Amino acid sequence: MKNPLVGPILTLLKHHPDGTTEFAILKALKEQLPEFNQLADDANLTLFRQHFLIMNALYQLQQSLWQDEHLLLNISALRISLVSAKECNASDNTSSDTSSLDISVDAKLASYYLDWSEYEKTNASDVSDLLNSFYTGISVSGDREAALKTLQIDNTNPSKADIKQQYRKLAQQHHPDRGGDQDTFISLRQAYEHLSF
């Protein structure tokens, strides 16, 4: 099924020859297409669907631009840009055959986003479960214990104020601008971020 966002995304790529980001595309589409903001009643499901539709359009474009024009659409978390086959070979310093698009790294992602059934079958509950598993996965108890140890906090259940006070005390001592070690400072900040979540 042809994604109706292919045309608007091509226009955005035309206006950003050095590349753009998914967030910039999302923002522009939300401004240009009011119906793009009304994909579901649930805010998280709407965001999932917006993301899915953008990625689906990008992977459709990636395939068709390569097959028809030998233009590579690089799709990464930080940058989305068009590159000609000549530029691609020059940057790789190879003279490899460019008759087929090697997106093996992206193959699983492309397969997922090109499968419309993934869009259709995902509901608000699925998105909620996905978000909950993400948050659960990043807050492992062992990490909490390590963070408490890094901040030199003996209390296993400190208040947010206690965590902040101890972090500030140690951060002042170890701040690189005050002659402290950068790695130690970063470890302190990581512990503080973990415990502040």
Rosetta blueprint (number, residue, H / E / L):
1 M L
2 K L
3 N L
4 P L
5 L L
6 V H
7 G H
8 P H
9 I H
10 L H
11 T H
12 L H
13 L H
14 K H
15 H H
16 H L
17 P L
18 D L
19 G L
20 T E
21 T L
22 E H
23 F H
24 A H
25 I H
26 L H
27 K H
28 A H
29 L H
30 K H
31 E H
32 Q H
33 L L
34 P H
35 E H
36 F H
37 N H
38 Q L
39 L L
40 A L
41 D L
42 D L
43 A H
44 N H
45 L H
46 T H
47 L H
48 F H
49 R H
50 Q H
51 H H
52 F H
53 L H
54 I H
55 M H
56 N H
57 A H
58 L H
59 Y H
60 Q H
61 L H
62 Q H
63 Q H
64 S H
65 L H
66 W H
67 Q H
68 D H
69 E H
70 H L
71 L E
72 L E
73 L E
74 N E
75 I E
76 S L
77 A L
78 L L
79 R L
80 I E
81 S E
82 L E
83 V E
84 S E
85 A H
86 K H
87 E H
88 C H
89 N H
90 A H
91 S H
92 D H
93 N L
94 T L
95 S L
96 S L
97 D L
98 T L
99 S L
100 S L
101 L L
102 D L
103 I L
104 S H
105 V H
106 D H
107 A H
108 K H
109 L H
110 A H
111 S H
112 Y H
113 Y H
114 L L
115 D L
116 W H
117 S H
118 E H
119 Y H
120 E H
121 K H
122 T L
123 N L
124 A H
125 S H
126 D H
127 V H
128 S H
129 D H
130 L H
131 L H
132 N H
133 S H
134 F H
135 Y H
136 T H
137 G H
138 I H
139 S L
140 V L
141 S H
142 G H
143 D H
144 R H
145 E H
146 A H
147 A H
148 L H
149 K H
150 T H
151 L L
152 Q L
153 I L
154 D L
155 N L
156 T L
157 N L
158 P L
159 S L
160 K H
161 A H
162 D H
163 I H
164 K H
165 Q H
166 Q H
167 Y H
168 R H
169 K H
170 L H
171 A H
172 Q H
173 Q H
174 H H
175 H L
176 P H
177 D H
178 R H
179 G L
180 G L
181 D L
182 Q H
183 D H
184 T H
185 F H
186 I H
187 S H
188 L H
189 R H
190 Q H
191 A H
192 Y H
193 E H
194 H H
195 L H
196 S H
197 F L
